[in-house]
């Protein structure tokens, strides 16, 4: 079943007319009909507006359809509060705040040295991500672009290109981000650091050995003490 046929099936399940769907999605009736009949290929933005008006996920239309979900009853929806303890974490983590057909909102906790790397988003055209720095400092990088963001700064960027957020500061950074639909969440990594080399003293039991070995061990131990 193609995209147009799936859209028509969902629209009929919702008991919506073409005119009602066109009005809800701010598209023309002719365009909706052309899409359903397979005579027109909608852009991602138009498809998102149609699926949002049908209260169905974009993945349901372009992926495996499965069972059509019921229409959400927004009259009983209650606000969801995310307290500081949930968002301001000391470990590298992602906390989902909201996920819908429009995209995903989440908080990003970056301890010092942590990098969040985002892959290019497939199937999107000039889609924008949004970032707001709640705490700390972080460096944003993209091909031919780099910015240092401080607490209170905001940023938008093209998610069709690879990007990264790197906490090069000495304290944790907390970011609030929004990515459009179909954009993968960033991956967190902490580069391995080489531990400083520390010289150790000769083992104590060597100095207790008898005979020539004891003399050699004592000289090595005294030499080590003079170097310190």
N, C-alpha and C positions, 0 to 999 in steps of 0.2 A: 504494500500500500504506500503510495507516494505522499508527499507532504500535503498537497491539496486535498486529497481524499481523507487524510487524517483530520485536517482542519474542519472539513465539512461534517465528518462523523461526530467530532466533539461539539461543534456548533449545534447540531441537531439534538445531541444528548442534553445540551444545555437549554434546549427549546428556544433558541435565539434565531431571529431572522437575519438575513444578510444585511438588511438596513440597520438593525439593532447593533450588530457586530461592527459595522462600518462607523456608526455614531460613537460607540464605546472606544474604538481604537483610533478615531480621528483619521480614518482612511475612506476612500470613496467606495460605493457599492460596486461599481464596475470593477475596481481593482480587486476587491474581495472575491467576486465571482470569477475573475480571470485566474486568480491564484487557486481557488478550489477546483477549477476545471483543468488545471495544469497548463494553462496558456501563458502564465506569467510567473517568473521566479522572483519571490520577494527578497529584499535585502534583509540582513540580520536585524537591523533596527525595526523594520516593518513587521518582521516575524515576531519579534519580542513584544511589540504593541498588540498584535493579534492574540498571542498566547496569554499575555497578561489580562486582556479583556475576557478571555475564555476561562481564566483561573486554572490554567494548566501549565506545567513546566515546559520549557523549551526542549528539554531532553525527551519529553514524552512524544513530541512531534517529530523530531529529527532522529531519535534513537528508537529503542524498542518501546512500542506504545504501551503494552500491558493494560491494566485496568484503569479506566478514567477516574481520577480522584473526584470526590464530591466538592461542590462549591463551598468554600469556607464561609462560615457564619461570622461576619465581622462585627455583628451587634454584641457578641459576647467576648470579643477580643479585649484583653487587659494589657496595660503597659508592662513591660519587663524591665526591671531596673538591674543594672550591672554595677555593683559596688566596687570601690577602689581596690579592695583585696582581690577581686576576681580578675581585674585588668592589670594591676601593677604587680607583676610577679618578678621574682629574682632569677628565675631560670628561663632559658630560651624557650619560648612557647607561643602558640597561636590560640587565641580565644575567640570563637565564633560569636558574633553579636546578632547577626541576622543573615538569612540566606533566602533568596527569592528568585523569581524569574528575571528580575532586573540585574541581580548581581549578589555579591557577598560582602558584608561588612564584618570586620574583625579587628581585634587589638593584637599588637605584635610586641612582645617583650624581648629586648635585646640586651643581655649582659655585656660587659666590656669584651671586645674582641669577636663578638658574634656577627655573622653575615647572613642576611636573608636574600636569597637569589631567586628571581622570578624569570621563568621561561617565557618566550613570546607566546601570545595567545593565538591559537589557530582559528580561522574562520571569522575574524573580526577585522574591521576597517576603521582606522583612526579612532579606536576606542580609548577612553581616558580612565586612568586610575586616579584616586584621590588619597592623599596622605595628610594627616594632621599630627603634629608632634605634641604629645601630652606632657612628656618629661624627658629631660636629657638632651643630648646632641647626637646626631647621626649624619653620615655622609651618604648621599644618594649618587649613584653612578649609572650611566647609560652610554652607549656609543656616542662619542664626541660631546658628552655632557657630564658635568659633575657639580654638585651643590652640597654645601654644608648647612644642615637644618638645625635650628635651635628650638627650645621650648616655645610653643605658641606659633611657630611657622607652619604654613600649609603648602602643599605641592600637588600639581597635576602632571601626569606624564602619559606618554603613548605606550600602551601595554602590548602593542604589536612588536615591540623591540625588547630584547633582554634588559634586565635592570637589577640593581642590588641596593640594599640598605646595609651599611657597615658602621657598627658602633666602635669608633676609634677612641672614644672618651674613656675616662676612668670610672664612670658610674653607669648604671643601667639606663637604657632608653626605652620609653613606652610610646608606641605609635598607634594611631587609629587609622585604618585603611578601608577603602572600598574598591573592589574590583568588579568590572562588568561581568555579565553572564559568560560562561565558557572559559573564563580566565583561570588557570590553575593557581592554587595558593603557592606562595614562595616556600622554598626549602631553606631550613636553618642549618648552619654549620659553624663550627668553631675551629679555626686553623690550629694545627698542632704546633706547640711551642717547644723548642729544644731546651731541655733543662741545662743550667750552667754546670760546667765541669767542676767538681770539687775533689781536691787531692785528699787522700785518706792516709792516716798514719799506718806504719807497719803493724801487723797483729801483735797484741801484747804477749801472746804465748811464745812468739819467736825469741823475745829477749830472755825468756826463762830457760831456753835450750842450753844444754851443756856443751863443753868443748869449743872447737873453732866456730861452730855455728852461733854460739852465744856471743862471741866477740864480734862477729860480723853483724849480728842483729843489733848489738848495742851501738856500734858505730853508725849504722843506718838510722837508728832511732835518734841519736844525738844530732846527726846532720839534719834530720827533719825538724827537730826542735829549733836549731839555729836559723833555718829558712823561715820559720814562722815568726 
